[in-house]
Amino acid sequence: MNAGARGARRDTYSVILFDSVVRQALYSDLGSSADQLLDILLPYRANGGTNFASAIQTAQDVMQRGWSTERTPVVIFLSDGECHIQDQTVQGLCMSATQLGKPLSFHAVSFGQDNHSSTLRRMSQIALEAQRRAPRDPLLPAEATVQSSYSEALDTVQLAETFLGIAQSLSKPRGSLMI
């Protein structure tokens, strides 16, 4: 996904990895290829535990630091779902994007069995409600708005398909953040 190869698109990518600790693996990357992104991310290993609140708070900080009126903020939140988070934490993330000028497009992806995904479902529902209440971006056609969503991926093939689906849905607006 080389930004130069895509012409005028200026998407940036930030990657936040989390378990019991949050690590910012990549910040506002503009030009790395998919292979380069993989090389950056593959050395990281999960150490156990899950802290959604810290991950969302870090995503909010990254979004605010890298804010651009040229891009729509997008969060792709991938987890096995085994954690809880206060509604207010997710609402704060969404409200922050709206206050900066554009509603957040939030995509929760549950990897693995669905029996622990109620929190991820709730997070995407909160984001969708906030997105629907937010003023529409006047520079973006209504059909280009990518609604917040929840998806499940039981294996790596479904996970790849999920990411491709999200990427295709984002082909018109300009995204700026990924977790």
C-alpha positions in Angstrom: 0.0 0.0 0.0 2.5 2.5 -1.1 1.1 6.0 -0.9 3.0 7.2 -3.9 1.7 4.3 -6.0 -1.9 5.4 -5.2 -1.5 8.9 -6.7 -3.2 11.6 -4.7 -4.2 9.5 -1.7 -2.5 10.5 1.5 -3.6 7.9 4.0 -1.5 7.5 7.1 -1.3 4.4 9.3 -0.7 4.1 13.0 -0.6 0.7 14.6 -1.2 0.3 18.3 -0.6 -3.2 19.7 -2.1 -4.1 23.1 -2.4 -6.8 25.6 -2.0 -5.8 29.3 0.4 -3.2 27.9 -0.1 -0.8 25.0 2.7 -0.4 22.4 2.6 2.1 19.6 4.3 0.1 16.8 3.8 2.7 14.1 2.8 6.3 14.0 1.4 8.2 11.1 3.2 6.2 8.5 2.6 7.5 5.0 4.8 5.6 2.6 5.5 2.1 3.8 4.6 -0.8 1.5 2.5 -3.7 2.9 5.7 -5.8 3.1 7.5 -3.0 5.1 4.5 -2.8 7.5 4.7 -6.5 8.1 8.4 -6.3 8.7 7.8 -3.7 11.4 4.9 -5.6 13.1 6.1 -9.2 13.0 8.7 -8.9 15.8 6.0 -8.0 18.3 4.6 -10.7 20.5 1.6 -10.7 22.8 2.4 -11.2 26.5 -1.1 -11.9 27.8 -3.9 -9.9 29.3 -6.1 -7.4 27.5 -6.7 -3.7 28.3 -9.2 -2.2 26.0 -9.4 1.1 27.9 -5.7 1.8 27.5 -5.8 0.9 23.8 -8.7 3.2 23.2 -7.1 6.0 25.1 -3.9 5.6 23.2 -5.9 5.5 19.9 -7.5 8.8 20.9 -4.1 10.4 21.6 -2.7 9.2 18.3 -5.8 10.5 16.5 -5.5 13.9 18.1 -1.7 14.2 17.5 -2.1 13.1 13.8 -5.3 14.9 13.0 -5.8 16.2 9.5 -8.9 17.7 8.0 -7.9 16.0 4.8 -8.6 12.5 6.2 -11.5 10.7 7.8 -10.5 9.1 11.2 -10.7 5.3 11.1 -10.1 2.8 13.9 -9.9 -0.9 13.2 -10.0 -2.6 16.6 -9.0 -6.3 16.5 -9.2 -8.5 19.6 -10.4 -11.8 20.9 -12.9 -9.7 22.9 -11.9 -11.0 26.3 -12.1 -7.6 28.1 -14.6 -5.0 29.3 -14.6 -1.3 28.8 -16.7 1.5 30.0 -19.1 3.0 27.4 -17.7 6.5 28.3 -14.2 5.5 27.1 -15.5 4.7 23.6 -17.8 7.7 23.6 -14.9 9.9 24.5 -12.9 8.6 21.5 -15.9 9.2 19.2 -16.6 12.7 20.7 -13.0 13.7 20.3 -13.1 13.0 16.5 -16.4 14.8 16.1 -15.1 17.8 18.0 -12.0 17.9 15.8 -14.3 18.0 12.8 -15.1 14.6 11.5 -17.0 11.6 12.9 -15.0 8.4 13.6 -15.5 5.3 11.5 -14.9 2.5 14.1 -14.6 -1.2 13.0 -14.4 -3.8 15.7 -13.2 -7.2 14.6 -13.5 -10.2 16.8 -10.9 -12.8 16.1 -11.8 -16.3 17.3 -14.9 -17.7 18.9 -17.9 -15.4 19.2 -18.6 -16.2 22.9 -16.5 -13.3 24.1 -17.5 -10.6 21.6 -20.3 -8.8 23.4 -17.9 -6.0 24.4 -16.6 -5.5 20.8 -20.2 -5.5 19.6 -21.1 -2.8 22.1 -18.1 -0.7 21.2 -19.1 -0.7 17.5 -22.7 0.1 18.4 -21.6 3.1 20.5 -19.4 4.3 17.7 -22.2 3.9 15.1 -24.6 5.8 17.3 -22.1 8.6 17.8 -21.4 8.6 14.0 -25.1 8.9 13.2 -25.5 11.8 15.6 -22.4 13.7 14.4 -22.8 16.5 11.8 -22.1 15.1 8.3 -18.8 16.1 6.6 -19.9 18.6 4.0 -16.8 17.8 1.9 -17.7 14.1 1.7 -20.6 12.7 -0.4 -23.1 10.9 1.9 -22.5 7.6 0.0 -18.8 7.8 0.8 -19.4 7.7 4.6 -18.2 4.4 5.9 -20.5 3.3 8.8 -18.9 1.9 11.9 -19.2 -1.9 12.0 -18.6 -5.2 13.9 -17.1 -8.3 12.1 -16.1 -11.8 13.1 -13.1 -13.7 11.8 -12.7 -17.3 13.0 -9.5 -17.9 11.2 -6.7 -16.0 9.3 -8.5 -16.4 6.0 -11.6 -14.8 7.3 -9.5 -12.1 9.0 -7.8 -11.3 5.7 -11.2 -11.1 4.0 -12.5 -8.8 6.8 -9.5 -6.4 6.4 -9.9 -6.4 2.6 -13.6 -5.7 3.0 -12.9 -2.8 5.3 -10.2 -1.5 3.0 -12.5 -1.6 0.0 -15.2 0.3 1.9 -12.6 3.0 2.7 -11.6 3.4 -0.9 -13.3 6.8 -1.3 -12.8 8.6 2.0 -9.2 9.0 3.3 -8.5 7.0 6.5 -6.0 8.0 9.1 -5.7 5.6 12.0 -5.7 1.8 12.6 -5.4 -0.3 15.7 
